Each structure stands twice: as C-alpha cells, then as structure tokens.
C-alpha cells in the first residue's frame, strides 16, 4: 500500500497473481474462456441420445399444431387467463395445480439424480439438445475439429466468410423456429405464422419471438458450456443428491494408470490401458478431462465413454476404461441401488403424483360466489314480504357453454327468487341477480344457495346471510 501525499484515500496496488489451491495447480480467477472445439464421436450412447433427443424435438415443434376439439391442444392463453393442456384447463383459481406440477417435476429430477446422476442434463435438457444441434451445424458448415481450429486462427478470407455466414444463417434459422414455436404455446400458432410475416402479429408476440430467437442463438451458439457451468443452478446443488451409489461417468484409474502412448497390441510396456490419446477431452462439450475425477462441469453425456470405447477396441483392450459406474463400485464395494435417499425421493414424488391426480380429477368445474347488495340490507314490500337482494357470481370452468339451475338448500322458511335456467359461455363468468324472500316473522338466519349443471354432473354451494328488521345487523 502506498501513501498519498495529497491526503486522498490510499491506493492499493493490485497484482494479478494466480491463486494457489491445495491439491491443484495455479488457478487464474480472471482467466479468459478457452474456446472448445468438439470432435465428432459415434457410439452406443450417442445413438441413444439421438433416439431420446429427436422425439423431444418432434414433441416441442409439433404439439402446438395439435387441436383438441375446436381449440389448440396446448395453449397458455394469458389474456383469457386459462392454461389449456389437452382436456385439462387451469384457471386462475387453479394455479395451485401448476405449483403442484412444479413440485412433482422437482422431486422427479431429485429421484433421477440420486439414482442415475445427471441423466437429464446429458440426454434431455434443452440446453444440451440445442447445443448439440448447433455443434452439428457448425461441423456441416466448417468441417471437422482440426479444420475448424485452423479456420478459427486463420485470417479472414472469402472462404472463411462464406463458411461463417452459412453457419450463422443456420443458427439463426433454427433459433427463429425455436422462438416462434415457443411463442406459439402462448398465442395460437396458426395465426402467428400468418400474422408475423405480415407485421400484424402484435407488439408482444413479435417482441417475444425475437427475444427467444436471440436467447437461443446466444445460449446454444455462443455461450454453450458456460450456461451449464455458470448459469444453471442444477450443476451446483447436484452434489447434495449424489453419493457413492449414484451412477456417474467415471474413469477407472486403477486400470488406466500410468497412462502413456504405445504401439497397438504391445504388451510389455509397463503402462495402464489409458493411451493418453486425449480423445475423451476433445469430444467433451464442457472441455473437462474425465480422468481428473468427478467434476461438477460433467453433464453425463457419455461422449467420453464412446470415444474411449472406440480406442479400446482399436487397441484390442476390453471396453469400460471410462464407463457409467459408481464410486463405490470403483472402490470394489457392493452397490446399493435402493437406499433411504432414493426411496425417499421416489416415495415423495409418487405421493405428489397421486395427490395431484386425485385433486385434479375431483376439482369443481364451476365456481360460485354470493355478494350482498350494498345499498340496502333488506326491502319490505306492501304485502309484508322481507326481501334481501344479492348477486350470484357464477363461473363456468369448462370448455363448452353450460346451462345451470339453482335452488335454496336451507332454510325452509325462505324462498329463492332467481332465474331458474341460466346459460354461461365456455370459460365465462355471469352475474345473476336474485332475492331471498321471507316474512316479518322470519328471523335472521344463514342461507345456503346451490348451483348445479342442468344435467346434475356438478354442483357448488355458497352460504350467505338473510337479514330482517327483527334484529337488523350486517352480514
């Protein structure tokens, strides 16, 4: 620290010195991101990722085009305040169902992580799937890994400009299709694809389409592994769910070390099975070396397993140097697939699914609310009747126009004066005036109003208060 003769605040000399962590080499906390050039690899697990990824893509792009009756099968209609998921319609009064669904998804993810590690990240996460598609487009436009590395360091030429333009055109095209489809879950997609080119889609739909286009382009094209490593919270809290019996991608150090190159079929070399070919690093989308042990950056995609299996086959060695296994199995112990943690997560998830199904199936498809007229407590007519005025607010939570009937359940001393047959539009709300009629001898009492679908398939009740001049009072 240097003193300042002018009397100002002292200045601190900051020297950018790498931090030394115990067990590791120097780590520069401000190091620049190293660009990752992934190498293509085939194999069993990459075919599995292909077969799991494409159904998800077909579902994502195809579901908005499906119809359910006279409406879009899946449509989160925010202006109408209703979420339509095939035959299920979630209204503002049912938002607890969405919270329940999120809890089910969370505990489902916890269960999967405890048993099979980051299976979600490696095979079905949108960031992983979209990044893999962008990497494939990059290979189509610019060539294999070594060609892309030379192209990246080469000066700009017409050939480089052509390849980069082709690549980014494919990226932007796929990103736009992604953004358009996402907005299509909130705006009828058949109208959106017609209105958007004509600039008549509306400001909100246009803005969000462009926003999600840009987000997809940046996340999958430019940020890639940075999203998984620094932005995704799952990479941070997964360590709380993984134990020695969790299935993870691991390197068998006992078999592989000491590593080193050798000729094919060589036997007397004093080395382990690892040839130090670096292919497991070159194919990794997050740029880690799996031979350094379990790391939070590993997304469990199994690229390194397929790459190593290919090398082991060429060298005449048994596969499995890098494989899906558990830490306990690597130590020679017995694996326990069923343990308190996995059973607990799975049990909670099953209970939530069961309770959600019961609650969703038994929820009422009509809402009823009774509001007392605020201008007067009661009216006394010339023939001696005491009348209380109300508004019955009736909500139709079905997807078709429905007819309703009403009756007074109790007490027998009152009469319900209301229109007996009222039709409410699909998803509509109707304010229906009615009166409770008694005499001067009728005491203050509670009254129960029932509204039912005309065919008797559903009913709802609401209590209110009947007031007379005998004792007065408010509701």
Number of C-alpha atoms within 10 A of each C-alpha: 8 8 11 10 8 7 7 8 9 12 10 9 8 7 6 9 11 13 12 11 9 7 6 8 10 12 12 12 10 9 8 7 7 7 12 17 20 22 19 15 18 11 14 13 16 17 11 11 16 13 12 14 20 13 10 15 16 10 11 14 16 11 17 22 15 12 13 12 10 7 13 22 19 23 23 21 14 10 8 11 13 19 21 20 14 15 12 14 19 20 18 11 11 15 13 12 17 12 11 15 14 12 16 19 15 14 19 18 19 22 22 20 25 26 25 20 27 27 19 17 20 19 22 18 16 16 19 23 22 23 22 17 16 24 22 17 20 22 19 14 18 21 15 16 18 12 11 17 16 10 18 15 8 10 8 10 9 8 11 15 11 12 17 17 13 16 22 17 13 17 23 18 14 19 26 21 16 22 21 25 23 19 23 25 22 17 22 18 19 12 12 21 14 12 15 15 10 9 10 13 17 11 10 10 19 18 13 15 24 16 15 20 22 15 16 24 25 15 18 24 23 14 14 22 23 15 16 22 17 11 11 12 11 14 18 14 11 16 14 10 17 20 18 17 22 25 26 25 27 25 25 21 18 12 14 18 16 14 16 15 13 16 9 10 10 9 9 7 10 10 16 16 23 25 20 16 13 14 20 25 20 22 24 26 23 20 18 18 19 20 21 10 14 15 15 16 18 24 25 22 22 27 26 28 27 24 23 25 22 16 17 19 11 11 16 11 15 10 16 17 21 24 19 17 20 25 19 16 15 16 11 9 12 11 16 13 14 11 11 9 16 18 15 14 21 20 14 16 21 15 13 19 18 12 13 16 12 11 12 15 10 9 10 15 18 20 17 18 16 21 13 20 14 8 7 9 19 19 15 16 10 6 7 12 16 23 25 21 20 19 16 20 15 21 19 24 23 20 18 12 13 19 16 21 18 21 16 17 14 15 12 9 13 20 16 18 16 16 12 13 11 16 15 19 16 14 20 17 16 16 15 14 17 18 21 21 20 22 17 13 13 17 16 17 14 13 19 15 21 16 22 17 20 17 10 10 8 14 18 17 17 14 14 16 15 27 24 23 16 11 8 13 11 9 11
